[in-house]
């Protein structure tokens, strides 16, 4: 989610052009490299089609080839959403959002900067792209923004709050101390975040002497 925020700021709300052979995505006069074409969502049928299953592209296209790692992960861990070529998302309350969430989850397996999408076919569909450009800003650990980010993530994954918090802190190299009710992280630079888990499913995060609740 942190990488996604940085990519959104870099790209902005502009028209997107892409090249599946050169693996580039161009937006606002800036070209990003390391693009992977993830797949497409149909706003008419509420279905998702992975790019490797799209007969107009195929697995050998340079911008599609990296998806093999996502497909293999799905097969290895029995995650059918990542291994099946076409998915019916019509059973979700918001099928388009379900497609976006799945695309971001797939992007996490690829690393890199995050996901961008654009409407195609007169708005009847959406294409999704993953961007892994070393020129993109690297996510840094800021204790104050970390509290907001972890609380947002905890709302998205309410049954995995402790894993979300511990995983984020570990990713940034923090020294972690845990108890049943609290997770505390101290970054290599000395910044400190303390997260308390409440019985009602909310979390409270304190950073730099300021406390917020979510």
Order of alpha helices (4+ residues) and beta strands (2+ residues): alpha-beta-beta-beta-beta-beta-alpha-alpha-alpha-beta-alpha-beta-beta-alpha-alpha-beta-beta-beta-beta-beta
